[in-house]
Amino acid sequence: MKKIATLTAILAFSAIGFAQKGAKIEFKAKHNTIDYGTITKKNDNGIRSFEYTNTGDAPLLIYSVHSTSNCTILSKQNETVQPGKSSKIDIKYDMTPGPIRKTITVESNAINYDEGRIPLKIKGEVVSL
């Protein structure tokens, strides 16, 4: 019985030691993707927001936000978000007619993404009328 109690205690302390502490980022958009759907340049300004929350226990630092062509980042590039707080990354697609398939890369100190790099995607189609 002593051996089982000792083993249980060792496993419990080991699990606590391996628990990851730090900033974690969770985006509201499903699969970190915003779907513009089918839109027209005349009826849409192309601005969307990726909303997120720091679900970790340390301040979340956004170092930079990069986009591929045809997409402009409107938000402040360097930002600190305290645990439990939310913020957003505003983007603007330039509304070039055709399919929308773009990636925005966020560089941060989030421990729940490999090297803190988070790929955000936008998709949809701009039609001309």
N, C-alpha and C positions, 0 to 999 in steps of 0.2 A: 504494500500500500504506500509506503514511504517513497518507493521508486516512482510510482505513478504520479504522486503529488509533486515530487521534484521535477519530473519530466514535464508535467503540466506548467509548473512555474517557469521553467526554462523556456518553453515554447511561448508562453505569454509575454515574457520580457523580450524575447527575440522578435516577436511580431510588433511590439511597440517600437523597437529599434529600427525596424524596416519600414515603418509607416512614413510616407513621404510628407514632408512639411515644406511649405512654400506657396507661391502664388499659383493659382489654377484659373484658367479662363474657360468659360462656357458661353457659347453663342446661342442666341435665341433662334436663329434661322436653322431649320432642319438641315442636317448634313453640311452646315456652314455654307449654304447656297441660297442665293436670292434669285427667284425666277421672275423675270420681267413679264413673261408671257408674250403675247403679240401686241406690240404697241406702234404708234405712229409718232413721228417727230413733231407733228403739229399739236398733238394732244398730250405729250409727256415731256417733262424737262430732263428725264434720265437720272434724277437724283434718288438714291436709295441709302438706307442705313443698316449696317450690321450692328445690332445691339448685343452687348455682352455683359457678363457679371464676373467679378473676381470671387470664385468659390473657395479659394485657398485661405491660408492663415497668415499670409505675408503680403505686403504691397505688390501689386502687379505693375511691372514696368513695360510700357510699349516703347521699344527703341526706334522702330521705323515701320512704315507701311509702304510697300512697293506695288505697282500695278503694271500690267502689260499695256500695250498701246490701246488707244481709244478710251481710256478710263482715267479719270482724274480723282485724286484723293483730296477731299475737301476738309477733312478733320485735321486737328493738330497732330503732328507726327510723334512728338515725344509726350507721353502722358503717364502719370502714376495714378492707379486706382486702388483704393484701400480695400481690405477684405470685406466682402458682403456688399460692396458698392457696385454700381453699374455705370456704363458709359456706352458710347457708340462710335463707329467709324463711318463717316459719310463719304459716299463715292458718287461720281457723276459719269455716266456713260455718254459718249459724244453723239449718240443717236445716228450713226452711220447705218443706212439701210442694209439689211441682211441679218444673218444669224448672230446672236451674242453668245460667245463662249470665251470668257475671260477669267483670269485668276489674279487675285490680290494676295500678296504674301505679307503677313504680320510677323515681325520679329519681336520677341518678348522674353521675359524670364519665367514664363509659365512652365511648370514641371510636368504637366499632363500632355505635352506635345514634344516630339523629338526635337531637341536643341531649341525649344521655344518658338519654332517656326510653324505658323498656322496658315494653311492655304484656305482662302475664301474664294468662292466661285460665284459668278453671275452668269445667267443664261437667259435666253429668250430670243425674240426676233423683232427687228424694226422693219415695218413695211412702209412703203411710200404710197401716198394717196393723192 
